[in-house]
Amino acid sequence: MSELPQAGGREHEYWFDSDYAQLIEALRQGDDLADIAAELQRSVRAVEGRLRYLIPADAVRGARAREDWLRAKLAEEPDYDWRAVALRNYAAEERRYWAATDERELIAGWRRRTFLPALAEGLRASDFQVARHLCRLGLAASVTDVVEHLGAAPGSTTEIRARMHADRAAAAVWVLVVDGAGTRIPLFDGQRRHISLHAGFDDAQRRLDQLLRQAGRHHRDELRWSLAERTIGEDAHGATHHDLTPPPPAVAG
């Protein structure tokens, strides 16, 4: 199968407790911020932005001042409780900080199939916060998966969200557009374009692979393609993938 394009690094991905721990350890060792960013697969600006969660809110202002303050604090106080600081800073923004101990409890609850409200109560979090972090951890693909696996209180916000997500998924289709393959279009100087509609991602991906193999047999240049999930009435909302892919070489024989 052809590979879907991957976003460069982890620039827009969620910051886990392990990311912050890696950042703190690198600062303790005196690593340059650019090297730390490269290790974390983030931009320097993204790392600078996260420093504010690791120092008291009223300590200093400005990215460089925060970096200097934190480096000095770690040197002077090896046991500096940066997690407690991060927890307070997250709470000030009405967000939940998930420590490594919380994540271990989440994973254990998932494996035991603990009822979602009970798991949330034990972690002092909302049902939806728990469901969303289970998805971030890769244990579930969606809130619907969480509810199917753990259950939810009837009529709760999370249960309603899951039903809405299931309804949307049932109504969604995948649109595949490939330039350089398919029907010739006179209006576009005879260029080829393929457009097809599919009930699911896997079916659309198989069709794309087929078109790439056909292009390889005909020695065509790389194909520009888009694969998009869309639901009637939601305009441009939905998952979308794009790439410019060279066809695989034709197999001799």
VMD Tcl script that draws the C-alpha trace (Angstrom):
set ca {
  {0.00 0.00 0.00}
  {1.11 3.57 -0.54}
  {2.20 5.55 2.49}
  {0.08 8.48 3.58}
  {2.13 11.66 3.97}
  {3.33 12.31 7.48}
  {3.47 15.75 9.10}
  {7.02 16.91 9.81}
  {7.93 16.00 13.39}
  {5.55 16.42 16.33}
  {5.08 20.16 16.07}
  {1.33 20.20 16.69}
  {1.02 17.07 18.78}
  {-0.07 16.94 22.41}
  {2.59 17.45 25.11}
  {2.69 14.40 27.36}
  {4.23 14.19 30.82}
  {7.12 12.26 29.24}
  {7.81 15.20 26.89}
  {8.07 17.62 29.79}
  {10.25 15.15 31.71}
  {12.59 14.87 28.73}
  {12.73 18.67 28.45}
  {13.55 19.05 32.16}
  {16.29 16.40 32.04}
  {17.89 18.01 28.99}
  {17.88 21.41 30.71}
  {19.50 19.85 33.77}
  {22.25 18.52 31.53}
  {22.79 21.97 30.01}
  {21.68 21.05 26.49}
  {21.06 23.86 24.04}
  {17.40 24.64 23.41}
  {17.78 23.97 19.67}
  {19.15 20.49 20.41}
  {16.34 19.84 22.87}
  {13.77 20.90 20.27}
  {15.31 18.54 17.72}
  {15.18 15.64 20.18}
  {11.54 16.37 20.94}
  {10.78 16.83 17.22}
  {9.33 20.27 17.96}
  {10.28 23.80 16.95}
  {12.36 25.96 19.28}
  {9.41 28.33 19.56}
  {7.15 25.47 20.66}
  {9.62 24.44 23.36}
  {9.99 28.04 24.51}
  {6.22 28.26 24.77}
  {6.11 25.24 27.08}
  {8.62 26.67 29.54}
  {5.91 28.90 30.97}
  {4.10 25.83 32.33}
  {7.19 24.74 34.25}
  {7.80 27.89 36.29}
  {5.55 29.83 38.68}
  {3.17 32.10 36.81}
  {4.56 35.32 38.34}
  {8.26 34.38 38.20}
  {9.54 36.11 35.05}
  {8.36 37.21 31.61}
  {9.81 36.39 28.20}
  {11.09 33.13 26.72}
  {14.79 33.77 27.43}
  {14.11 34.89 30.98}
  {12.00 31.77 31.61}
  {14.75 29.53 30.24}
  {17.39 31.19 32.41}
  {15.15 31.03 35.50}
  {14.40 27.34 35.00}
  {18.01 26.37 34.33}
  {19.11 28.20 37.48}
  {16.33 26.64 39.54}
  {17.21 23.12 38.40}
  {20.88 23.73 39.23}
  {20.10 25.14 42.68}
  {17.27 22.76 43.57}
  {17.69 19.26 42.07}
  {14.36 18.16 43.54}
  {12.41 21.08 42.06}
  {8.80 19.84 41.76}
  {8.09 21.00 38.24}
  {5.08 18.68 37.92}
  {3.28 20.44 40.78}
  {3.98 23.75 39.05}
  {2.72 22.43 35.72}
  {-0.43 21.10 37.40}
  {-1.19 24.55 38.88}
  {-0.49 26.33 35.59}
  {-2.71 23.94 33.63}
  {-5.48 24.29 36.23}
  {-5.28 28.09 35.92}
  {-6.22 27.62 32.24}
  {-8.97 25.14 33.19}
  {-7.03 22.29 31.63}
  {-6.08 18.89 33.02}
  {-2.41 17.97 33.40}
  {-1.94 14.22 33.01}
  {1.03 13.02 35.04}
  {2.70 9.68 34.35}
  {0.96 8.15 37.39}
  {-2.42 9.25 36.00}
  {-1.62 7.68 32.65}
  {-0.67 4.38 34.28}
  {-4.02 4.39 36.09}
  {-5.80 5.16 32.82}
  {-4.09 2.27 31.06}
  {-4.88 -0.09 33.93}
  {-8.52 1.03 33.94}
  {-8.75 0.49 30.20}
  {-7.39 -3.04 30.51}
  {-9.74 -3.84 33.41}
  {-12.63 -2.24 31.50}
  {-13.45 -0.01 34.45}
  {-16.78 1.79 34.00}
  {-15.93 5.22 32.56}
  {-17.64 7.32 35.30}
  {-15.86 5.29 38.00}
  {-12.50 5.68 36.27}
  {-13.07 9.42 35.91}
  {-14.09 9.78 39.55}
  {-10.96 7.99 40.72}
  {-8.82 10.37 38.67}
  {-10.87 13.45 39.67}
  {-11.49 14.22 36.01}
  {-14.54 14.46 33.78}
  {-15.68 11.51 31.67}
  {-14.78 13.42 28.52}
  {-11.30 14.36 29.78}
  {-10.63 10.68 30.44}
  {-12.02 9.61 27.07}
  {-9.99 12.20 25.19}
  {-6.73 11.24 26.91}
  {-7.34 7.55 26.25}
  {-7.49 8.53 22.59}
  {-4.26 10.53 22.87}
  {-2.57 7.49 24.39}
  {-3.60 5.45 21.37}
  {-5.83 3.09 23.35}
  {-8.94 4.19 21.47}
  {-9.50 5.84 18.11}
  {-12.46 7.94 19.23}
  {-14.77 8.77 22.12}
  {-17.17 6.27 20.57}
  {-14.55 3.53 20.99}
  {-14.08 4.51 24.64}
  {-17.80 4.36 25.35}
  {-18.12 1.00 23.58}
  {-15.21 -0.41 25.61}
  {-15.89 1.10 29.06}
  {-19.51 2.21 28.94}
  {-20.92 5.60 29.93}
  {-23.77 6.95 32.00}
  {-26.93 7.13 29.84}
  {-27.69 10.71 28.84}
  {-24.25 11.97 29.91}
  {-22.40 14.46 27.72}
  {-19.84 11.79 26.77}
  {-22.53 9.25 25.83}
  {-24.27 11.87 23.68}
  {-20.97 12.85 22.04}
  {-20.31 9.19 21.24}
  {-23.72 8.77 19.61}
  {-23.25 11.95 17.58}
  {-19.80 10.78 16.46}
  {-21.22 7.40 15.44}
  {-24.00 9.07 13.48}
  {-21.52 11.32 11.70}
  {-19.19 8.41 10.90}
  {-22.11 6.45 9.44}
  {-22.98 9.38 7.16}
  {-19.43 10.20 6.06}
  {-17.92 9.23 2.71}
  {-14.37 9.41 1.36}
  {-13.68 11.35 -1.85}
  {-10.59 10.41 -3.87}
  {-9.25 12.85 -6.48}
  {-6.16 11.89 -8.49}
  {-4.61 14.14 -11.16}
  {-2.66 12.25 -13.81}
  {-4.87 9.16 -13.86}
  {-8.38 8.34 -14.99}
  {-10.51 10.12 -17.61}
  {-9.06 12.66 -20.03}
  {-10.63 16.13 -19.66}
  {-10.60 18.20 -22.89}
  {-11.13 21.44 -20.98}
  {-7.81 20.81 -19.18}
  {-5.83 20.19 -22.37}
  {-6.53 16.49 -22.19}
  {-5.08 16.02 -18.71}
  {-6.30 13.00 -16.77}
  {-8.32 13.20 -13.56}
  {-9.86 10.47 -11.45}
  {-12.71 11.24 -9.02}
  {-14.40 8.50 -6.99}
  {-16.56 8.16 -3.90}
  {-15.99 5.48 -1.24}
  {-17.85 4.28 1.84}
  {-14.68 3.89 3.91}
  {-11.02 4.88 4.12}
  {-9.68 1.38 3.40}
  {-11.69 1.11 0.19}
  {-10.47 4.53 -0.97}
  {-6.88 3.60 -0.11}
  {-7.12 0.37 -2.13}
  {-8.39 2.32 -5.12}
  {-5.53 4.80 -4.79}
  {-3.00 1.96 -4.68}
  {-4.58 0.46 -7.80}
  {-4.31 3.78 -9.66}
  {-0.67 4.16 -8.63}
  {0.15 0.67 -9.90}
  {-1.62 1.37 -13.19}
  {0.33 4.62 -13.59}
  {3.55 2.71 -12.97}
  {2.74 0.21 -15.71}
  {2.12 3.09 -18.13}
  {5.31 4.90 -17.04}
  {3.42 8.02 -16.01}
  {4.92 10.79 -13.89}
  {4.12 11.28 -10.22}
  {0.45 11.65 -9.37}
  {-1.06 14.44 -7.32}
  {-3.86 13.12 -5.12}
  {-6.25 14.14 -2.36}
  {-8.23 11.81 -0.10}
  {-10.89 13.53 2.00}
  {-13.58 12.44 4.44}
  {-16.71 14.57 4.12}
  {-20.26 14.60 5.50}
  {-23.18 16.36 3.84}
  {-23.77 19.77 5.38}
  {-20.31 20.08 7.00}
  {-18.54 21.83 4.11}
  {-14.75 21.39 4.49}
  {-14.82 19.68 7.90}
  {-13.22 16.23 8.07}
  {-9.93 14.40 7.66}
  {-7.96 15.25 4.51}
  {-4.74 13.77 3.09}
  {-2.71 15.10 0.15}
  {0.46 13.97 -1.57}
  {2.47 13.97 -4.78}
  {3.43 10.31 -5.21}
  {5.66 8.64 -7.80}
  {4.03 5.47 -9.15}
  {5.81 2.23 -8.18}
  {8.04 0.76 -10.90}
  {6.30 -1.76 -13.14}
  {7.16 -5.36 -12.31}
  {8.91 -7.10 -15.18}
  {7.64 -10.37 -16.50}
}
mol new
graphics top color blue
foreach p $ca { graphics top sphere $p radius 0.5 }
foreach p [lrange $ca 0 end-1] q [lrange $ca 1 end] { graphics top cylinder $p $q radius 0.2 }
display resetview
